[in-house]
Amino acid sequence: FLEGRRRHCLEEGAAIGKLAAKKASVLVVGAGIIGVGWITELEHWFNGLQLAIIDALPNCSGPLPARSANYSSRYMKRHGERGQGLVPG
């Protein structure tokens, strides 16, 4: 089980790395805890991806307490202004 899981993670990482090499666009749908976590990991580990995130709610991490949701929104806007393509709702 663990070896198969490790192999799967390596294969997925290689596939995303190929997308990053091509400067591909990636859209993450859902700016909840998982969506925000996923897009920030992609940004950190895979330079070159053109990233965007959308959600039906006006702020990232909407279900979280207001302070946490506001922090996520500020982070995403700050990175979007630097040209990373991260845009909340």
N, C-alpha and C positions, 0 to 999 in steps of 0.2 A: 504493500500500500504506500509506504513512505517513498520508496524508490520511484514508483509511478507518479506520485505527486511532484517529486523533485524534477523528474524528466519533463512533466507537463509545464512546470514553471519555467524551465530553461527554454523549452520550445516556444512558449508564448513570448518570453523576453526576446528571443531571436526574431520572431515575427514582428514585434513592435519595433525592434531595432531597425529592421528593413524599412518599415514605414517612415521612421525618423530619418533614415538616410535619403529617402525620396522627398523629404519635407512634406509629407502627407498631412492632410487635414483630418482631425479626429473630433467628433462631436459627442460629448457625454450628455445624455438625457437624464435629468434629475439632479438637482443641486442640494440634495439632502446630505446626510453625513457620509454615505458611501460615495456618492457622486463627487463631492468636494474632495474627499480623501483620494479618490482614484485620479482625478485630474491633477492634483498637486503632486502625486507620485509620478505621473507621466511627465509633468513639467520638470521635476527634479532629475529623473533618471534617463530621460530620452530627449536630448537636445535636438531641435530641428522640427519637432512636431508642431503643426499649427493647431492649437487647441481652442475649443469653445465649449461652453456648458450652458444649458438652458433648463428652465424650470417653469412651471405654471405659477408658482408663487413669486412675489416681487423681490424677495431676499433669499440668499443662500441659506441653507440649513434652517429653513422655516420652522420645523417642529421643535427646534431647540429653544432654550430660554432666549429672550431678546438680546441679552448681552453677547451670547455666543453667536447667534445668527448675525448680529451687526459686525462682530469681529470677522466672520467668514466673508461677509459682503465687502468690507473694507479691504481685506486681503486680496480678494478676487479683483476688485476694481484697481487696486494699486498695481497688481501684476498685469492687468489688461492695459493700463496706461503705459506700461513699459513695452508694449507690443507683443506680449505673450499670447494674446488672443483669448484670455480668460475673461468671460463676460457673464455676470450673473443675470438671472431672469430677464 
